[in-house]
Amino acid sequence: MRRFPVTAARNTWCPFLTGVLLGLVLLAFVGVAVAQAPDDARFDALLRAHVRDGNVDYAAFARSADFRSYVADLAKPATLQGRDATLAYYINAYNALAIAGILDGLSPSTVLGRVRYFSLRQWALNGESITLYDLEHEVLRPLGEPRIHFAIVCASKSCPSLRAEAYVASRLSQQLDAQARGFVNDRARNRFDPASRSAQLSAIFKWFDGDFAAAAAGSTQRYISRYAADPEVAGLLAAEAFAVRFIDYDWTLNGSAP
């Protein structure tokens, strides 16, 4: 059945164009509804309330309807404007989903547990399905920002400290620099002895050596030197003067169990 009557030639196209324009307007509104820039205010408030010096109160996250809502909203397609917004979105998503994995009963504390936690559990994110492993290696690392390795936290003590605020595009570089300095100078994760020119480094610097070396003229030590607080240590790192061994990774939970 014809929706609009046709009484003259001039009327055959006006209703048609009106319908097309109306459809485009409706599609625009629908697009706004499902593809908005993500609002990380809820996650920011949760991190500020439930993370202290990197220790995570998983029980508090488990009780939080706001956290469940935030994780659910991550499933929706998101409009991301620029590299920093993209990085901030995916770093926050990684950290939120890593927490959600613990709340779901997963754990990276054993070899089999790490397979389940990182590689088998699928998460709904930005309109697609993805694992934590692929989120790190297929989405975040290709963005070419080595400082992500000081920001994404997989619920383990040897990971970087979970930052007690969400990452935001407007301050992302400052936040990542602070994470890098905190991680490099944390003696629980990295230790330097200038006298013997020996260093004990986090296994993160072994696993992602290529990422760090590519950003610092072929040397992970040179990369670390940018963030070392001790000038003598920084100078020796810049000269690649340390003999390095790597610290065994502690996969125990970085907080109180849910």
N, C-alpha and C positions, 0 to 999 in steps of 0.2 A: 504493500500500500504506500502511495506517495505521501511523504510527510508534509510537504508544502505544495499547495496548488499552483499550477503554472497558468497564468492568465494572459501573459504577454511576454514578448522576448526579453524585455528589460527585467522581468521578474524571475527569469530562469537562473540567473547567476547571483543575484543579491542574497536570497536566502542561503544559497550554497556557500558563498563566501562568509556570510555571517556564521554559519555552522562551523566552517573550518576555523575561523578566528576564535570562536568560542571553545572549540576543541583544543586549540593551541594554548589558550589561556588556562584551561583546566589542566592540561598536561604540565604546564609551568608550575601551577600550584602543587600538583602531585609531586613533581620533581623536588620542589622545596621541602615537602613533607618528608620524603624518604632519603634525601641526599644533602642533609644539612652538615655544616661543619660540626664536629663532635664537641660536646660541652663536657669538659673534664673537671668542672667545679665540684661535682659529687666525689669523684675519685680523689681530688686534692684534699677535700675535707676529711675523707676517710684516712688518707695517709697521715695527715697532720694529727689526727686523733689516735691512731692505732699503731704508729711506728715510732720507736724511740731508739736513737743511736743505731739504727739498722735492725733492731729487734722487732719482729712483727707479732702482733697479738692476733693470731689467726682465729681464735675464738670470737673476738669482737667482729672480725670480718664475717664470720659464719652467721652471726646474729643480725647482720645489717641488711635490711631490705634495700637500702640505697646501693649497696655493693652489688646485690643480685640484679637490680635494675640497670646499673652501669654496664655490667657484663652482658646483659641482654641487649642493651642498646648498641654495643659494639658490633653486633651482628648486622646492623643496618648499613646500607651503602653510605659512604661519607664523602663529602666534597673536601678535598685537601688542596689548599692554595700554597704551592711552593714547597721547596725541599725541607725547610725547617718545620713547617706544619706537618709534613709527611713523617719526618723523623719523630717529632714529638708524639704524634698520634700512635705510631707503631711501637715506640718505646713504652708509652703508657699502657697500650693494649697488651704487650708482652708481660709487663709486670702484673697487670690485673689478672690475666689468664693464668700466670704462674701461681698466683695466690688461689685462684679458683680451682686449679688442679689439686692443690693440697686439700682444699675443702671437699673435693670430690673423692678423697681417699687415696689419691695417687701420691707417690713420693719418689724423688730421685736418689734416695739413700742407698739403694742397691743397684747392681748392674741391670737386672730385669726391671726394677722399678724405673730406672732411667729410660729404658726402651719404651715403656708404657707412657711415662710422663712426657717425654720429648717427641717421640716418633709415632706413637699409635693413637694417642688422644687427639681427636679432631675438634677444632673450635670454630664456631661461626664468627667471622670477622669481615667487616666491610663487604657484605654481600657474598662472601665465599666461605669455603671450609678450608682450614689450614691447621697444621701442627705447630707446636712451639719450635721444633727443629727447623721447619721450612720458613717460619716467620723470621727467625734469626738469619738463616743462611741464604734464603731465596728472596727475602724482602729487604731486611735491614742492611745486611753486609754489602749488597750491591750498591747501596746509596753512598758508599765510599767515606764513611765517617767512623774511624777506629774508636772514637770515644764512646760509641754505643756499648763497648765491652765493659765500661765502667758504670753503665746505667741500667742495663737489663739484668734482672736478678731472678735466678731460678731457685729461690727458696732454700738456699744452702749457705752454710757459714763461711765457706771460702769464696762465695760470690762477693761482688761489691756490696756495700751497704745499701739497702733500699732507701732511696731519698724520701724524706717525709714531706714531699710535695709533688704534685704532678708536673711533668715537663710541659713547657709552653713555648710556642714558636718565638715570641718576642724576647725571651731570655734564654733560649736554648743553648747558645754557645757558652754563656756564663755558667749555666747549670752543669753542662758537660765538663767544662774546665774544672769546676769545683769537685765534681766526682772523680776526675782523673787525679787531681792533686791529693784528694783524700785517700784514694786507693793506693797510689804509688808510695805515699809516705806512711801508710799504716803498717806497723811492724808485725802485725799478725798475718800480713799478706806478702810483704816484701821487706827484706833485710839487706843492708849494705854494710860492708866492713872495708873502709878505705885503706886501712893499714895492710890488710892481707890481699886487698883488691879482689875480694870474693863477694858474691851476691847470691842470695836465695830469693828467687822470684816466684810469683804466683804462676801456676800452670796455665793461666789465661795467656801469658806472654809466650808460652810454647805453642798452645793450640792455635793462636791467631797471629803467629809471628809474621806471616805474609802481609796481614793487614797493617800492622804497625811499621814494618820495614818499608812498605810501599809509601808510607806517609812521611818517612824520615830518611830519605836517601839510602835505603837499603839496610837499615840497622834498627833493630828493636831497642837496643841500648840508647841510641841517639834519640829515639822517640821518648823513652822514659825520662831522659835528661831534661826534657822541657818542663817536667812537673816535679822534679826532685827539689825538696826544700833546702837541703844542705848544699851549699855552693861547691864544696869539694866533691861530694858524690855526683853532682850534676856534671862537673868537669870531667870526672873519670868516665862517667857514662857516655858523654859526648865523644870521648876518645876511644870508646869501646874497650876500656881497660879492665873490666871485671871478668873474672872467671865465674860462670853462672851455673847454678844447679836449681832445679825446680822443686818447689814444695808440694808434697802430696796434697791432693784436694780433699777438703773436709766436706762431705755431702750431707752432714747432719742438718736438721732443720734450723733455720735462722730465726727462731722465735718460739713462742709457746704453742703447743699443739692445739688444734681446734677441738 
